[in-house]
Amino acid sequence: MVTPADASLLNYTQMRSPLGSDSPVKTIVGSDFDARMMQRCLELARRALGRTSPNPLVGAVIVKDGEIIGEGFHPRAGEPHAEVFALRAAGDVADGATIYVNLEPCNHYGRTPPCSQGLITAGVAKVVVGMVDPNPLVAGGGIARLRAAGIEVVVGVEEAACHQLNEAFVHRILYKRPLGILKYAMTLDGKIATTSGHSAWVTNPAARGEVHQLRAACDAIIVGGNTVRQDNPYLTSHLEGAHNPLRVVMSRQLNLPENARLWQTADAPTLVLTELGSSREFQELLRRRGVEVVEFTSLTPEQAMTYLYERGFCSVLWECGGTLAASAIAQGAVQKVLAFIAPKIIGGDNAPTPVGDLGFTSMTQALPLERVRWRVVGSDCLVEGYLPPKINSQNY
């Protein structure tokens, strides 16, 4: 049986493929100059990392006679789109110009008017698009509208890079859930802490800097109560002027320390997810300190991701211990894995590992990562990959 998510994914895959000449989203290979301008769009879009959800990250560049005459990016939901800022910067000179944008211009009225009509009104002669918007409200409609107005449209320039930047937005649209990213740091022998629970620091400063950048790009970070008790983390980006994600603690019973750093909400907000009827006194203590508390009848990773989707989030970073990580994987709350591996050995039969018991008894049950990439960060190695889609479509 084809699920709604499968159908959406099929439609989106078809839209992104080179189609017949009468298709509004036919892919055309751009020039080297087009590629450079699209990379500039991505640079601009990244300036709003972590701030645009539920909207995508979008940058726009307007060029005339080989010179950039206007640039812009979408700063946050509710504010004008990237194309609007670029058109404002270019002014009347935009007439007859070429605009580059990493995501298909919108074609519907939301909080802002459709950008496709704005480009038509401005008189641009050509639009170079990085990727088709998977949002059913757009989904090739913006491109079709531009072409119907006689504007040349090139689609698919630097498409892979454009998709990578907005992978969380695409996942949210297709699956009605935020993209779940499991991040952990372990030693060469697969430990995330010593037998006593001490874990500072497994990785080197360069790797920790990568984590701070990752946090700045995400909407929320989830940890369990044990991480709060053992590590007393800040869970901020530690970057001047960067976005700090919502810090989320999952705790069924609220057996948490009263003076945790996460209860300091001046620099970053904190949300505690718990079960109905858990410690009323502690809930009141948290609320007095500016911490948001939400109760669930049954608190699970799946329920947490559903709730965060409803809040408009695109990306959620799991920085939890092994028990919660295993539960998140089993319930399809994790799609992407980032594993930092340090060239250290600490041993210990009972030292914690990054993922707890999944109930597997044979190697054939092991979850294989797809689209795996790895690189060296200082003295550590970062392995990045994705769980197979079928793993995330059902519990096991």
GILIN-V492570 format. One line per field, one symbol per residue. ss: DSSP state (a for helix, b for strand, c for the rest). phi: phi as a letter, one per 20 degrees, with the letter a starting at -180 (. if undefined). burial: + if it has 24 or more other ideal C-beta (glycine too) atoms within 12 Angstrom, else -. A space follows every 10 residues. Layout:
ss = ???
phi = ???
burial = ???
This chain:
ss = cccaaaaaaa aaaaaacccc cccccccccc caaaaaaaaa aaaaaaaacc ccccccccbb bbbbccbbbb bbbccccccc caaaaaaaaa aaaacccbbb bccccccccc ccccaaaaaa aacccbbbbc cccccccccc aaaaaaaacc cbbbbcccaa aaaaacaaaa aaaaacccbb bbbbbbbccc cccccccccc ccccaaaaaa aaaaaaaccb bbbbaaaaaa accccccccc cccccbbbbb cccccccccc aaaccccccb bbbbbcccca aaaaaaaacc cbbbbbcccc aaaaaaaaaa ccccbbbbcc caaaaaaaaa cccccbbbbb bbcccccccc cccccccccc ccaaacccbb bbbbbbbccb bbbbbbbcaa aaaccc
phi = .eegffffff fffffeefdf feffcgecfe effgffffff gfgffffdgn ddgeeeeccc cdcblmdfda cabeeagneg fgfffffffe mffffneddd bfcggfcbec fcfffgffff ffnfebcddf bffffgfdln ffffffffen efcdcoflff fffffdffff ffffdlbffe dedbccefem ddaffenfcd cfdegfffff ffffgfedeb cdcefffffe dlfeldfldg mefdffedde bfdmedffdf ffeedfebfc cddbdgnfhf ffgfgfffen eeccdcfcec gfffffffff enedcceede ffffffffff emecdcccde defcccmofd ffdfcffdne ccffegeefd lfcbbecmee dddcacfggf feebfc
burial = ----+--++- -+--++---- ---+++++-+ ---++-++++ ++++++++++ ++++++++++ ++++---+++ +++++++--+ +++++++-++ --++--++++ +++++++--- -+-+++++++ -+++++++++ +++++--+++ +++++++-+- +-+++++++- ++++++++++ +++++-++++ +++++++--+ +++-----+- -++---++-+ ++++++++++ ++++++++-+ +++++++--- -+++++++++ ++-+-+---+ +++-+--+++ +++++--+-- -++--+---- +++++---++ +++++++++- +-++++++++ ++++++++++ ++++++++++ ++-+-+---- +++++--+-- ------+--- ------+--+ ++++-++--- ++----
